[in-house]
Amino acid sequence: MFKKITIFLMAFFYMYVGIKHFTDPKYFLAIMPPYLIWQLELIYLSGFFEIIFGFGLLTKYRKLSSWGLIILLIAVFPANIYLISSEKAQIALNITKEIAIIRAPFQLLFIYLAYWSSID
């Protein structure tokens, strides 16, 4: 039961954040590393996959969606590194460097939860 609730919450979270990529792309642009090209397109692409994989957690494609989320979480990790290293990004998100540092390891928790949800 706990696992089902966790999967449902993850699905909701990923779909919600994925939609936010389209409704508030400026938030995500603020933490986009400047060396990446096509930044807005990458934000839309990652949002699209968050929605698809989030929804997929609720279907028979849960295992595939879980692995898709793991890959996506690894792919977007440079934004967390940039947030830690960029005062401009921290100001844009109204957080401190310490909060950015604390926030980054949660990506590992999210990767673990995605993996855990892939196991029957």
Disulfide bonds with the S-S distance in Angstrom:
none
